[in-house]
Amino acid sequence: MKNKVSAAVSLVLLVAAFFIIRFPLYSWHDMKEMPLYLMLAGLMVIMLSFASGKKLTPVMTAVGYAAGFFISYFFSVTSIDSHGASTNNMFVIWAIAFIACVFIGLIADIMKKQRKP
């Protein structure tokens, strides 16, 4: 039962974060596809973790999506490349923070399972 609640709450949080980040906060990141790609990856992780009985991984996936965005917003750097075009590393930082949160959730679920006798 807790697994279903965890997955459902995580899905709602992930989709809500996607719509908030993708549309109202668009001027902060100017990315059309990256929020969608990360949200779809998050949906797959949540579905797989629900199927395998994980409880913390879906929560960390949803938290990682939103937290990764804000981490990347504060630590991104905009620069000019050798051809004079503007580049930004926000999408890289966001993806790495998101993946790190997913792995933290997976490790926490594995450690929690190993602690049970």
ZAZA-340665 format. One record per residue (C-alpha): residue in three letters; residue number from 1; x, y negated, z negated. Coordinates in nm, 3 decimals. Example, Ala and Ser with C-alpha at 12.3 -4.5 7.8 and 13.67 -1.06 7.14 Angstrom:
<rs>
<r><res>ALA</res><n>1</n><east>1.230</east><north>0.450</north><up>-0.780</up></r>
<r><res>SER</res><n>2</n><east>1.367</east><north>0.106</north><up>-0.714</up></r>
</rs>
This chain:
<rs>
<r><res>MET</res><n>1</n><east>0.000</east><north>0.000</north><up>0.000</up></r>
<r><res>LYS</res><n>2</n><east>0.280</east><north>-0.243</north><up>-0.090</up></r>
<r><res>ASN</res><n>3</n><east>0.446</east><north>-0.167</north><up>0.242</up></r>
<r><res>LYS</res><n>4</n><east>0.132</east><north>-0.273</north><up>0.431</up></r>
<r><res>VAL</res><n>5</n><east>0.099</east><north>-0.595</north><up>0.232</up></r>
<r><res>SER</res><n>6</n><east>0.466</east><north>-0.675</north><up>0.278</up></r>
<r><res>ALA</res><n>7</n><east>0.443</east><north>-0.622</north><up>0.654</up></r>
<r><res>ALA</res><n>8</n><east>0.119</east><north>-0.820</north><up>0.688</up></r>
<r><res>VAL</res><n>9</n><east>0.245</east><north>-1.117</north><up>0.487</up></r>
<r><res>SER</res><n>10</n><east>0.572</east><north>-1.110</north><up>0.680</up></r>
<r><res>LEU</res><n>11</n><east>0.390</east><north>-1.110</north><up>1.013</up></r>
<r><res>VAL</res><n>12</n><east>0.177</east><north>-1.407</north><up>0.909</up></r>
<r><res>LEU</res><n>13</n><east>0.482</east><north>-1.598</north><up>0.784</up></r>
<r><res>LEU</res><n>14</n><east>0.683</east><north>-1.521</north><up>1.098</up></r>
<r><res>VAL</res><n>15</n><east>0.408</east><north>-1.628</north><up>1.336</up></r>
<r><res>ALA</res><n>16</n><east>0.335</east><north>-1.942</north><up>1.131</up></r>
<r><res>ALA</res><n>17</n><east>0.704</east><north>-2.033</north><up>1.127</up></r>
<r><res>PHE</res><n>18</n><east>0.722</east><north>-1.977</north><up>1.503</up></r>
<r><res>PHE</res><n>19</n><east>0.432</east><north>-2.211</north><up>1.575</up></r>
<r><res>ILE</res><n>20</n><east>0.565</east><north>-2.477</north><up>1.338</up></r>
<r><res>ILE</res><n>21</n><east>0.920</east><north>-2.460</north><up>1.471</up></r>
<r><res>ARG</res><n>22</n><east>0.831</east><north>-2.419</north><up>1.836</up></r>
<r><res>PHE</res><n>23</n><east>0.579</east><north>-2.700</north><up>1.872</up></r>
<r><res>PRO</res><n>24</n><east>0.581</east><north>-2.973</north><up>1.601</up></r>
<r><res>LEU</res><n>25</n><east>0.958</east><north>-2.947</north><up>1.544</up></r>
<r><res>TYR</res><n>26</n><east>1.049</east><north>-2.920</north><up>1.914</up></r>
<r><res>SER</res><n>27</n><east>1.221</east><north>-3.258</north><up>1.912</up></r>
<r><res>TRP</res><n>28</n><east>1.465</east><north>-3.125</north><up>1.651</up></r>
<r><res>HIS</res><n>29</n><east>1.595</east><north>-2.842</north><up>1.868</up></r>
<r><res>ASP</res><n>30</n><east>1.483</east><north>-2.891</north><up>2.234</up></r>
<r><res>MET</res><n>31</n><east>1.480</east><north>-2.512</north><up>2.290</up></r>
<r><res>LYS</res><n>32</n><east>1.191</east><north>-2.358</north><up>2.479</up></r>
<r><res>GLU</res><n>33</n><east>1.289</east><north>-1.990</north><up>2.483</up></r>
<r><res>MET</res><n>34</n><east>1.509</east><north>-1.923</north><up>2.180</up></r>
<r><res>PRO</res><n>35</n><east>1.231</east><north>-1.956</north><up>1.918</up></r>
<r><res>LEU</res><n>36</n><east>1.023</east><north>-1.707</north><up>2.118</up></r>
<r><res>TYR</res><n>37</n><east>1.309</east><north>-1.458</north><up>2.160</up></r>
<r><res>LEU</res><n>38</n><east>1.391</east><north>-1.463</north><up>1.790</up></r>
<r><res>MET</res><n>39</n><east>1.024</east><north>-1.429</north><up>1.697</up></r>
<r><res>LEU</res><n>40</n><east>0.984</east><north>-1.128</north><up>1.927</up></r>
<r><res>ALA</res><n>41</n><east>1.297</east><north>-0.971</north><up>1.776</up></r>
<r><res>GLY</res><n>42</n><east>1.150</east><north>-1.038</north><up>1.432</up></r>
<r><res>LEU</res><n>43</n><east>0.821</east><north>-0.875</north><up>1.530</up></r>
<r><res>MET</res><n>44</n><east>1.006</east><north>-0.564</north><up>1.644</up></r>
<r><res>VAL</res><n>45</n><east>1.207</east><north>-0.550</north><up>1.321</up></r>
<r><res>ILE</res><n>46</n><east>0.891</east><north>-0.589</north><up>1.111</up></r>
<r><res>MET</res><n>47</n><east>0.709</east><north>-0.315</north><up>1.305</up></r>
<r><res>LEU</res><n>48</n><east>1.005</east><north>-0.076</north><up>1.282</up></r>
<r><res>SER</res><n>49</n><east>1.055</east><north>-0.144</north><up>0.913</up></r>
<r><res>PHE</res><n>50</n><east>0.684</east><north>-0.089</north><up>0.849</up></r>
<r><res>ALA</res><n>51</n><east>0.700</east><north>0.242</north><up>1.034</up></r>
<r><res>SER</res><n>52</n><east>1.003</east><north>0.350</north><up>0.831</up></r>
<r><res>GLY</res><n>53</n><east>0.859</east><north>0.241</north><up>0.495</up></r>
<r><res>LYS</res><n>54</n><east>1.089</east><north>-0.053</north><up>0.422</up></r>
<r><res>LYS</res><n>55</n><east>0.957</east><north>-0.326</north><up>0.191</up></r>
<r><res>LEU</res><n>56</n><east>1.225</east><north>-0.594</north><up>0.176</up></r>
<r><res>THR</res><n>57</n><east>1.334</east><north>-0.596</north><up>0.540</up></r>
<r><res>PRO</res><n>58</n><east>1.012</east><north>-0.750</north><up>0.676</up></r>
<r><res>VAL</res><n>59</n><east>1.019</east><north>-1.023</north><up>0.412</up></r>
<r><res>MET</res><n>60</n><east>1.383</east><north>-1.107</north><up>0.482</up></r>
<r><res>THR</res><n>61</n><east>1.308</east><north>-1.110</north><up>0.854</up></r>
<r><res>ALA</res><n>62</n><east>1.038</east><north>-1.373</north><up>0.815</up></r>
<r><res>VAL</res><n>63</n><east>1.245</east><north>-1.575</north><up>0.569</up></r>
<r><res>GLY</res><n>64</n><east>1.550</east><north>-1.546</north><up>0.795</up></r>
<r><res>TYR</res><n>65</n><east>1.362</east><north>-1.690</north><up>1.090</up></r>
<r><res>ALA</res><n>66</n><east>1.268</east><north>-2.011</north><up>0.910</up></r>
<r><res>ALA</res><n>67</n><east>1.581</east><north>-2.036</north><up>0.695</up></r>
<r><res>GLY</res><n>68</n><east>1.803</east><north>-1.972</north><up>0.998</up></r>
<r><res>PHE</res><n>69</n><east>1.639</east><north>-2.260</north><up>1.179</up></r>
<r><res>PHE</res><n>70</n><east>1.702</east><north>-2.506</north><up>0.899</up></r>
<r><res>ILE</res><n>71</n><east>2.057</east><north>-2.380</north><up>0.844</up></r>
<r><res>SER</res><n>72</n><east>2.128</east><north>-2.423</north><up>1.215</up></r>
<r><res>TYR</res><n>73</n><east>1.967</east><north>-2.767</north><up>1.216</up></r>
<r><res>PHE</res><n>74</n><east>2.197</east><north>-2.892</north><up>0.944</up></r>
<r><res>PHE</res><n>75</n><east>2.518</east><north>-2.725</north><up>1.066</up></r>
<r><res>SER</res><n>76</n><east>2.488</east><north>-2.756</north><up>1.444</up></r>
<r><res>VAL</res><n>77</n><east>2.730</east><north>-2.967</north><up>1.644</up></r>
<r><res>THR</res><n>78</n><east>2.656</east><north>-3.142</north><up>1.970</up></r>
<r><res>SER</res><n>79</n><east>2.958</east><north>-3.198</north><up>2.192</up></r>
<r><res>ILE</res><n>80</n><east>3.055</east><north>-3.270</north><up>2.550</up></r>
<r><res>ASP</res><n>81</n><east>3.215</east><north>-2.994</north><up>2.759</up></r>
<r><res>SER</res><n>82</n><east>3.489</east><north>-3.041</north><up>3.019</up></r>
<r><res>HIS</res><n>83</n><east>3.233</east><north>-3.110</north><up>3.294</up></r>
<r><res>GLY</res><n>84</n><east>3.062</east><north>-3.388</north><up>3.100</up></r>
<r><res>ALA</res><n>85</n><east>2.754</east><north>-3.189</north><up>3.001</up></r>
<r><res>SER</res><n>86</n><east>2.617</east><north>-3.194</north><up>2.649</up></r>
<r><res>THR</res><n>87</n><east>2.635</east><north>-2.865</north><up>2.459</up></r>
<r><res>ASN</res><n>88</n><east>2.498</east><north>-2.761</north><up>2.122</up></r>
<r><res>ASN</res><n>89</n><east>2.569</east><north>-2.455</north><up>1.909</up></r>
<r><res>MET</res><n>90</n><east>2.236</east><north>-2.457</north><up>1.723</up></r>
<r><res>PHE</res><n>91</n><east>2.103</east><north>-2.144</north><up>1.892</up></r>
<r><res>VAL</res><n>92</n><east>2.414</east><north>-1.945</north><up>1.797</up></r>
<r><res>ILE</res><n>93</n><east>2.397</east><north>-2.047</north><up>1.432</up></r>
<r><res>TRP</res><n>94</n><east>2.023</east><north>-1.974</north><up>1.421</up></r>
<r><res>ALA</res><n>95</n><east>2.066</east><north>-1.627</north><up>1.572</up></r>
<r><res>ILE</res><n>96</n><east>2.354</east><north>-1.538</north><up>1.340</up></r>
<r><res>ALA</res><n>97</n><east>2.168</east><north>-1.657</north><up>1.029</up></r>
<r><res>PHE</res><n>98</n><east>1.856</east><north>-1.466</north><up>1.137</up></r>
<r><res>ILE</res><n>99</n><east>2.050</east><north>-1.144</north><up>1.201</up></r>
<r><res>ALA</res><n>100</n><east>2.234</east><north>-1.183</north><up>0.871</up></r>
<r><res>CYS</res><n>101</n><east>1.903</east><north>-1.209</north><up>0.682</up></r>
<r><res>VAL</res><n>102</n><east>1.771</east><north>-0.898</north><up>0.857</up></r>
<r><res>PHE</res><n>103</n><east>2.085</east><north>-0.705</north><up>0.760</up></r>
<r><res>ILE</res><n>104</n><east>2.061</east><north>-0.829</north><up>0.402</up></r>
<r><res>GLY</res><n>105</n><east>1.704</east><north>-0.694</north><up>0.391</up></r>
<r><res>LEU</res><n>106</n><east>1.814</east><north>-0.361</north><up>0.535</up></r>
<r><res>ILE</res><n>107</n><east>2.101</east><north>-0.328</north><up>0.289</up></r>
<r><res>ALA</res><n>108</n><east>1.872</east><north>-0.419</north><up>-0.001</up></r>
<r><res>ASP</res><n>109</n><east>1.619</east><north>-0.153</north><up>0.109</up></r>
<r><res>ILE</res><n>110</n><east>1.894</east><north>0.109</north><up>0.140</up></r>
<r><res>MET</res><n>111</n><east>2.039</east><north>0.022</north><up>-0.200</up></r>
<r><res>LYS</res><n>112</n><east>1.693</east><north>0.025</north><up>-0.357</up></r>
<r><res>LYS</res><n>113</n><east>1.626</east><north>0.369</north><up>-0.211</up></r>
<r><res>GLN</res><n>114</n><east>1.960</east><north>0.507</north><up>-0.335</up></r>
<r><res>ARG</res><n>115</n><east>1.893</east><north>0.383</north><up>-0.689</up></r>
<r><res>LYS</res><n>116</n><east>1.575</east><north>0.586</north><up>-0.722</up></r>
<r><res>PRO</res><n>117</n><east>1.637</east><north>0.936</north><up>-0.859</up></r>
</rs>
